[in-house]
Amino acid sequence: MSDGDEQVRITEVLRLRYVEGLSIRSISRRLQMARKTVRDVLGMRKKPAREPAPRTSIVAVHDGTIRALLAAAPEIRAPAVLERLRGQGYTGGLTVIRQRLRALRDKPHAEAFLKLDFAPGEIVQVDWADFGFALPGVPRRVSAFVMVMGYSRKLYLEFTLSQSMGSFLRCMERGHRYFGGTTLIDLFDNMKTVVLKHTARATVFNPTFVEYARVRHFAVQACNPRKANEKGIVERGIGFVRTRFWPGRRFSGLLDLNAQAAAWLEDFANTREHEVTGKVPDLVFEHQERATLRPLTDVAFDCDDRLSVGVTRQHRVHFDRNDYTVPWRLVAQSVMVRADDDSVRIFLGPKHVATHPRSWSVREDVTHESHDRGLRDYKPRSKASDLPGELERLGGLGTRYFKLFAAGNRSVQRETLRLVLLVELFGERATSDAMEEVMRAGHVGSEYIEYVLKHRRGLVPAPPPLRLGNQSLDSISLSEPDLSLYDTLPARMTRDPGPGPEGRP
C-alpha cells in the first residue's frame, strides 16, 4: 500500500469517527480494517495494565533464621523449617517455605566432562541392561549383555535370563569371539561378578573374573561409584538398543530374540553411520581396529555355573530356583552342580551321576525316571500293589496319592492304617471323593481327608458288620428273639425267688 492510500484510509477513519460518529466496530466493518488498527489511528490503543508492586512474602521476615538453618544443616527439609518458624510467630503454610528454600539454597554447578578418545584396540566397554519379563510364559527377567568397542563403536548384543558369573563369562567368551580378539582394557560397571567392593585404597575385584582376565590377557578396569559418564560409550549403546531395536519387537523365545538381535547387528546397528563419529562402525573396525586386537588364546576356561549343595530326602538338589533329581541312594550326600545355558550336570566327587536339560522356569521339578528306580523295592509300602485290599480298590487315585505321600517324611504305615479306618467308617466312594478334593487343594494326609468327610460333608461314621474271616462263622444268621412271650408267663416265674437253702441261689 502506498503512502497516499494510507493517508486516505486514515482520513476516512477520522471522518467516520468524528463526523458520522460511528463506533470502532462499525468503522472496522466498513473499511475492512482490524479494530486494533482503527484504535491505533484514533490514538485509542489500550495501554497495558500497570504491573502490581511485588508482594512481600510472609516468610521473608524469617530469611535470617532460614539461612542460619541451611548453613548448619544444608539437607534440612521444609517441614523441619516450618516447625522451627512456628515458635517465631510464622503463620503461613508449608508451600511458601518450600518456595523460599528453593530460592535460598545454593544452586549446584553443572559438571563438565572431557570428551574421551581411545586408540584402536585400547578399550572395550561392557555392561548389563534390564528388559523386564519380556519372554512369553517365562517367569524370569530378560537381560541384555552389551559390549562396545571404544574406537570403532562396533556393538555386540546378546540377551540372557541370568546375570550370574557363569552366564556373564559365557557372554564374554562369545563377545570376544565376535570381535576376533581382546583389547588392552575391558571397562565395567560395578557389577558383583567383576567388583566385590571399593575401599579407600583400591578396588577389590572378583578373583574368578581376575583369573579369567589373566587367561584372556586383558586388564580389568571399573568405573568409580556413581560415575556412569566414565562408560558413556556402552551407555549410549544400551540406549541405542532400547530405542532402535527393542520397540515393537515380537519373538517366540530367547533363541528367536537372539537370532533377531544378531541379524540387527549385521544389517543395521554396525553398518549405519554412527551419530558421534560420523563413520560406519563395521568399516572402521575392519580397516583400523581389528588388526590391533590381541588374538584369542587356545586355553580353555571353565565358564560353568557351579554350586555345591546337599541332596534332599526326596533325592533332589535345588539349583537356580528349580529342583533336579539324582539317584535316590545319594540322599544326604554333598554334590557339585555344574550348568551351562543348556544342561545341568551333577557330580559326586569326580563321578558324573546325573544330567538334566536346564530349566529357565521357576520352581520346576525336573526329574528322570531312572533316579527312583529301585526305591519302590526298597520301600515296599510305597507300592500300590502292597497296599491293603481295602485301599487297592481306590484304583489309580490311591496309587497316585501314596506316591505323593511316600515322597514326604511321614510314616506310610500309619497313613495306611488311618485310611483303612476311614474306608471302613465312611465307605470307599466317600473316602475316594474326599481324597480327590484334598489333592486338588494341594495336600496329602489322612487328617485332611477326615476333616472333609466329617465337617465339609457332614458324614456320620457307619462301620460295617464285624467279619471273623471264617466262612462258616461269618455265614451264621440268627433271628431277633421274640420277647413278648415273657408277658404270658406267671409272675412267679419272672419274679426273683430270693436266696435258696443255706444261702445258695
Beta strands, then each sheet from edge to edge (+ up, - down):
strand 1: 123-130
strand 2: 143-149
strand 3: 155-160
strand 4: 185-188
strand 5: 195-198
strand 6: 203-205
strand 7: 219-222
strand 8: 305-310
strand 9: 316-319
strand 10: 322-325
strand 11: 334-339
strand 12: 343-348
strand 13: 351-357
strand 14: 365-366
sheet 1: 3+ 2- 1+ 4+ 7+
sheet 2: 5+ 6-
sheet 3: 8+ 11- 12+ 13-
sheet 4: 9+ 10- 14-
end
